[in-house]
Amino acid sequence: MTIDWWLLLGFGGQLMFSARFLVQWLVSEKAKQSIVPKAFWYFSIGGSSLLLIYAIYRQDPVFILGQSAGFIIYLRNLQLIKKHEARS
């Protein structure tokens, strides 16, 4: 049996991307309010990066566009957080 490394990469990206929701939920439950921690954005970038690589390999333009747009938004959110922390 051969290992399909591309399939593993795709599943790894999806797992990382999905983990961000678990992190967000646990942090929000602990705080008793809706919170989006920095880890959510790091998981978003990691999962989006892996899924984008997988989408490019699969030559799926819909998937490529979706992951590219999300990646930019996730980076921007981290920039805004960093800027806010620098002011505090």
N, C-alpha and C positions, 0 to 999 in steps of 0.2 A: 504494500500500500504506500503510495507517495503522498507527501504532505503538500497541500496546496497553500503555499505561503501567502499568496494574494488573498485567499479566502480568510486565512487566519488574521491578516492585517485588517481586512474589512470588519470581521467580527470583533477584533480588539478595539478598533476605533468606535464601533457601535457600543461596546461595553463601557468604554471610557466616557463616551458622550452621555450614556444613560446614567452613569454613576453620579453625574452632576446633580440630577434630580434627587437622588438619595441624600446627598450631602446637603442640599438646600432644604429638604424636608426635615432632616434631623436637626439642623441648626434652628430652623423656624419653630419646631416643636419645643426645643429647649428654651427658646426666648419667648415662647407664647405669642409670637407675632411673625409676620412674613419677613424673612431676612434673606438677602442674597449675598453669601460670603464670597470672598476672593477666590476660594477654592472652586466655586461654581464656574467662574470665568476661566480658570486654568484648566479644569476638566473640559470645558467647552472648546478651548483652543486645541488641547491635545486630541480630543476626539474628532474635532472638525479637521484637523491636519491629517490624521490617519485616514479619515473617510474621504477627504479630498484626493489624497494620493490614490486610494482605491478607485475612486470615481474616474480619475484620469486614466488609470490602467484599464478600466472597463469602457472607457470612451463614452461615458454617459453625460451628455451636455446638461441635462436637467439637474442631475446630482452635482455636477461640477459647479454650476451657477449657484445652486442653493448653499453648498458648503463654502464657496468663496465669499458670498455675501455675509454669511454668518461669521466667518473667520474675522472679517473686517470689523464687524460690530463687537465681537468679543474683545478684540484688541483695543478698540476705542473705550469700552467700559473699563478696562484695566488702566488705561491712560487717565481717564476721569477720576478713578479711585486714587491713583498715585498723586495726581494734582491736588485733590482734596486733602489727602494725608499730609502733603507738603505744606499746605496752608494752616493745618491744625497744629 
